[in-house]
Amino acid sequence: MSEVYKIVSEIERNQIIAKIAKGKRLDGRSLDEYRTIKIETGIVSKADGSAKVELGDTKVIVGIKFELGAPFPDTPEEGVITLSAELLPMAFPTFEPGPPNFDAIELARVVDRGIRHSDIIDRKQLCIIPSKKVWILFVDIYVLDSDGNLFDASSMATLAALKNLKLPEVKVTGEEVEIIKDSLNPIPLKGKLAAVTIAKVGDYLIVDPDSSEERIMDARITVAFNEEGKICAIQKSGESSFRYQEIQNAITLAKNASVKIFNELSKVM
C-alpha cells in the first residue's frame, strides 16, 4: 500500500468514525439503518430462474439453470445445488477478470451456507431416481455494481431467483427419465432467509456497510436468520476480532434489521 493511499485511507477513516460517533453516517443513515432494497424477478429470459437486487447502489443479478445428473455418493436421495459468484470488472475498480478470487469464493460460500443450513429447500424433492438421477441447480451470482455489502444483496437475489425457478415434470420408466417441458412447477421453499451484515468500525457497529465503510472497517460479521428468528449461519471476516459483548450486540442489530429484508422478500416470494 502506498504512503499516499495510507494517508487518504486514514483521513477517510477519521471522517467516517467522527460521523458515526454522532450517530450518523456519511450517507445520512443511522447506524442501524439499511439502505433502500429493490427486488425484481424473472429478469433473464434464458435462465430457468432469475432475480436482481439493488441495495442502495449495489446491484446483483442471480441466474439459475438446471439439468439432470447423478447425486453425490453420500446423499443418494438428494438433489444438488451449486453456487458460484463472479465479480465483474466493471462493478468496482479493484475487480479483475480471470478465475474467481478469494472474495468471489467467500461470497458464494456465505450465500450457500445460509441456504444450506436454513433448510429452506427440501433436497429430497429434487431426487428423481435415488442414486441415479436428481435435479442439479446451478446458481450463478453476478455482481454488476459494488457499493458494499455483497453478502446480503447476493443472498436476497438468490432467494428470489429460487422462488422464480420452475422445474419441469418428469415421467420415469424404469431408469429412463422423460422431461415434460410443457409442464413447469415452482420448487417448494420452506420459508425465507435473511442474511444481515454488521461491520465493526473502531468501537462502533453498523448495519449494511457501504463500500467506503467496508474500506476502513476492522471486521464484519454476517448472520443468517430464518423467519422464526433462529440463527442458521454466521460468517466472520476481517483482521480484527469481536469481543463477546460485541457479538451479542451485532446479533441483536442483525435480527432487528432482518425484518426489513423479510418484508422486501415477501413482495416477491
C-alpha positions as CSV (number, residue, x, y, z in Angstrom):
1,M,0.0,0.0,0.0
2,S,1.4,3.4,-1.0
3,E,2.0,6.1,1.6
4,V,-0.4,8.4,-0.3
5,Y,-3.1,5.7,-0.1
6,K,-2.4,5.2,3.6
7,I,-2.9,8.9,4.3
8,V,-6.1,9.1,2.2
9,S,-7.4,6.0,3.9
10,E,-6.7,7.4,7.4
11,I,-8.3,10.7,6.5
12,E,-11.4,8.8,5.2
13,R,-11.4,6.6,8.3
14,N,-11.3,9.5,10.7
15,Q,-14.0,11.3,8.8
16,I,-16.3,8.3,8.9
17,I,-15.7,7.5,12.5
18,A,-16.3,11.1,13.6
19,K,-19.6,11.0,11.8
20,I,-20.5,7.6,13.3
21,A,-19.6,8.8,16.8
22,K,-22.5,11.3,16.4
23,G,-24.9,8.5,15.5
24,K,-24.9,9.2,11.7
25,R,-23.1,8.0,8.6
26,L,-21.8,9.9,5.6
27,D,-24.9,9.0,3.5
28,G,-27.2,10.2,6.3
29,R,-28.3,6.8,7.6
30,S,-28.4,5.9,11.3
31,L,-26.0,3.2,12.5
32,D,-28.8,0.5,12.4
33,E,-30.4,1.6,9.1
34,Y,-30.5,-0.4,5.9
35,R,-30.3,1.2,2.5
36,T,-33.2,1.0,0.1
37,I,-33.9,-2.5,-1.2
38,K,-35.4,-3.3,-4.6
39,I,-36.0,-6.8,-5.8
40,E,-37.1,-7.9,-9.3
41,T,-37.6,-11.5,-10.5
42,G,-37.7,-13.1,-13.9
43,I,-35.4,-10.6,-15.5
44,V,-33.2,-13.1,-17.5
45,S,-35.4,-14.7,-20.2
46,K,-32.9,-17.5,-20.9
47,A,-32.4,-18.5,-17.3
48,D,-34.7,-21.0,-15.6
49,G,-35.0,-18.7,-12.6
50,S,-33.5,-15.2,-12.1
51,A,-33.6,-12.1,-9.9
52,K,-32.0,-8.7,-9.5
53,V,-31.4,-6.9,-6.2
54,E,-30.5,-3.3,-5.8
55,L,-29.2,-2.5,-2.3
56,G,-28.5,1.2,-2.5
57,D,-26.1,1.4,-5.4
58,T,-25.1,-2.2,-5.1
59,K,-26.6,-4.3,-7.9
60,V,-26.5,-8.1,-8.1
61,I,-28.1,-10.5,-10.6
62,V,-28.6,-14.2,-9.9
63,G,-29.4,-16.7,-12.7
64,I,-30.3,-20.4,-12.2
65,K,-30.1,-23.2,-14.7
66,F,-30.9,-26.9,-14.1
67,E,-30.0,-30.3,-15.5
68,L,-30.5,-33.9,-14.6
69,G,-27.4,-35.6,-13.2
70,A,-26.1,-38.0,-10.6
71,P,-26.3,-37.2,-6.9
72,F,-23.3,-37.1,-4.6
73,P,-22.5,-40.6,-3.3
74,D,-23.1,-39.7,0.4
75,T,-26.5,-38.1,-0.4
76,P,-28.0,-40.5,-3.0
77,E,-31.6,-39.3,-2.4
78,E,-30.9,-35.6,-2.5
79,G,-30.6,-33.1,-5.4
80,V,-27.6,-30.9,-5.8
81,I,-27.3,-27.1,-5.5
82,T,-24.0,-25.5,-6.6
83,L,-23.3,-21.8,-6.2
84,S,-20.7,-19.6,-7.9
85,A,-20.0,-15.9,-7.8
86,E,-18.4,-13.6,-10.3
87,L,-17.2,-10.1,-9.5
88,L,-17.4,-8.4,-12.9
89,P,-14.5,-6.0,-13.5
90,M,-17.0,-3.2,-14.4
91,A,-18.5,-3.4,-10.9
92,F,-15.6,-2.0,-8.9
93,P,-12.1,-0.6,-9.8
94,T,-10.3,-3.4,-8.0
95,F,-12.2,-6.3,-9.6
96,E,-10.2,-8.1,-12.2
97,P,-11.0,-10.6,-14.9
98,G,-9.9,-14.2,-14.5
99,P,-10.7,-17.2,-12.2
100,P,-12.7,-16.5,-9.0
101,N,-10.5,-14.8,-6.4
102,F,-10.9,-15.2,-2.6
103,D,-13.6,-12.6,-2.3
104,A,-15.8,-14.3,-5.0
105,I,-15.3,-17.7,-3.4
106,E,-16.1,-16.4,0.0
107,L,-19.3,-14.7,-1.3
108,A,-20.5,-17.9,-2.9
109,R,-19.7,-19.9,0.3
110,V,-21.5,-17.4,2.6
111,V,-24.7,-17.5,0.5
112,D,-24.5,-21.2,0.1
113,R,-24.0,-21.8,3.8
114,G,-27.1,-19.7,4.7
115,I,-29.3,-21.6,2.3
116,R,-27.9,-25.0,3.2
117,H,-28.2,-24.6,6.9
118,S,-31.6,-22.9,6.9
119,D,-33.0,-26.0,5.2
120,I,-35.5,-23.9,3.1
121,I,-35.1,-26.3,0.2
122,D,-36.0,-30.0,0.6
123,R,-33.3,-31.6,-1.5
124,K,-35.1,-34.9,-1.4
125,Q,-37.8,-33.4,-3.6
126,L,-35.1,-32.8,-6.2
127,C,-34.5,-36.5,-6.4
128,I,-35.9,-38.4,-9.4
129,I,-34.3,-41.8,-9.1
130,P,-32.3,-42.4,-5.9
131,S,-28.6,-42.9,-6.6
132,K,-29.2,-42.3,-10.3
133,K,-31.0,-39.1,-11.3
134,V,-31.5,-35.9,-9.5
135,W,-32.0,-32.2,-10.4
136,I,-28.8,-30.2,-10.2
137,L,-29.3,-26.5,-9.8
138,F,-26.5,-24.2,-10.9
139,V,-26.9,-20.8,-9.2
140,D,-24.7,-18.1,-10.6
141,I,-24.2,-14.7,-8.8
142,Y,-23.1,-11.8,-10.9
143,V,-22.1,-8.5,-9.2
144,L,-22.9,-5.7,-11.6
145,D,-22.2,-2.7,-9.4
146,S,-20.5,-3.0,-6.0
147,D,-21.1,-0.3,-3.4
148,G,-20.7,-2.6,-0.4
149,N,-22.5,-5.5,1.4
150,L,-22.4,-8.1,-1.4
151,F,-23.3,-10.8,1.1
152,D,-26.7,-9.6,1.9
153,A,-27.6,-8.4,-1.6
154,S,-26.5,-11.8,-3.1
155,S,-28.4,-13.8,-0.5
156,M,-31.6,-11.9,-1.3
157,A,-31.1,-12.3,-5.0
158,T,-30.5,-16.0,-4.7
159,L,-33.7,-16.5,-2.6
160,A,-35.8,-14.5,-5.1
161,A,-34.3,-16.4,-8.0
162,L,-35.0,-19.8,-6.3
163,K,-38.6,-18.6,-5.8
164,N,-38.7,-17.7,-9.5
165,L,-37.3,-21.1,-10.6
166,K,-39.7,-23.6,-12.2
167,L,-38.8,-27.2,-12.9
168,P,-40.5,-29.5,-15.5
169,E,-42.4,-32.5,-14.5
170,V,-40.8,-35.9,-15.4
171,K,-42.0,-39.3,-16.4
172,V,-40.0,-42.2,-15.0
173,T,-40.0,-45.6,-16.8
174,G,-37.5,-47.9,-15.1
175,E,-34.3,-46.0,-15.1
176,E,-35.4,-43.8,-18.1
177,V,-36.5,-40.2,-17.3
178,E,-38.6,-38.2,-19.8
179,I,-38.7,-34.5,-19.2
180,I,-42.1,-32.9,-19.9
181,K,-41.1,-29.5,-20.9
182,D,-44.6,-28.0,-21.2
183,S,-45.4,-28.7,-17.6
184,L,-43.5,-26.5,-15.2
185,N,-43.8,-26.1,-11.4
186,P,-42.1,-23.9,-8.9
187,I,-39.9,-25.7,-6.4
188,P,-41.3,-25.8,-2.8
189,L,-39.5,-23.4,-0.4
190,K,-39.9,-23.8,3.3
191,G,-39.9,-20.2,4.3
192,K,-37.4,-17.4,3.8
193,L,-33.9,-16.5,4.8
194,A,-32.4,-13.1,5.8
195,A,-28.6,-12.6,5.9
196,V,-27.6,-9.4,7.6
197,T,-24.0,-8.0,7.7
198,I,-22.7,-5.9,10.6
199,A,-19.4,-4.0,10.2
200,K,-17.1,-3.1,13.1
201,V,-15.6,0.4,12.7
202,G,-13.4,1.3,15.6
203,D,-15.7,0.8,18.7
204,Y,-18.9,1.0,16.7
205,L,-21.1,-1.5,14.9
206,I,-23.0,-0.5,11.8
207,V,-25.7,-2.3,9.7
208,D,-25.3,-2.8,5.9
209,P,-21.9,-1.2,5.3
210,D,-21.4,0.6,2.0
211,S,-18.1,0.4,0.1
212,S,-16.5,3.4,1.8
213,E,-17.3,1.9,5.2
214,E,-16.0,-1.5,4.1
215,R,-12.7,0.0,3.1
216,I,-12.0,1.2,6.6
217,M,-13.8,-1.4,8.7
218,D,-11.9,-3.6,11.1
219,A,-14.0,-6.6,10.7
220,R,-17.5,-7.8,9.8
221,I,-20.0,-10.5,10.8
222,T,-22.8,-11.8,8.7
223,V,-25.7,-13.5,10.5
224,A,-28.4,-15.5,8.6
225,F,-31.8,-15.9,10.2
226,N,-34.9,-17.9,9.3
227,E,-38.4,-16.5,9.7
228,E,-38.6,-17.8,13.3
229,G,-35.6,-15.6,14.1
230,K,-33.3,-18.6,14.6
231,I,-29.7,-18.3,13.5
232,C,-28.9,-20.5,10.6
233,A,-25.3,-19.4,9.9
234,I,-22.6,-17.0,10.9
235,Q,-19.6,-15.8,9.0
236,K,-16.9,-13.5,10.4
237,S,-14.2,-11.9,8.2
238,G,-11.6,-9.2,8.6
239,E,-8.4,-9.0,10.5
240,S,-9.7,-7.6,13.8
241,S,-11.8,-9.5,16.4
242,F,-15.1,-9.1,18.1
243,R,-15.4,-9.2,21.8
244,Y,-18.1,-11.4,23.3
245,Q,-20.5,-8.4,24.0
246,E,-19.9,-7.0,20.5
247,I,-21.0,-10.3,19.0
248,Q,-24.1,-10.3,21.1
249,N,-24.8,-6.7,20.1
250,A,-24.2,-7.5,16.5
251,I,-26.6,-10.4,16.6
252,T,-29.3,-8.1,18.1
253,L,-28.7,-5.4,15.4
254,A,-28.8,-8.1,12.7
255,K,-32.0,-9.7,14.0
256,N,-33.8,-6.3,14.1
257,A,-32.5,-5.4,10.6
258,S,-33.7,-8.7,9.2
259,V,-37.3,-7.6,9.5
260,K,-36.8,-5.2,6.5
261,I,-35.3,-8.0,4.4
262,F,-38.2,-10.4,5.2
263,N,-40.7,-7.6,4.3
264,E,-39.0,-7.0,0.9
265,L,-38.7,-10.7,0.1
266,S,-42.4,-11.1,0.9
267,K,-43.2,-8.9,-2.0
268,V,-41.7,-11.4,-4.5
269,M,-42.0,-14.7,-2.5
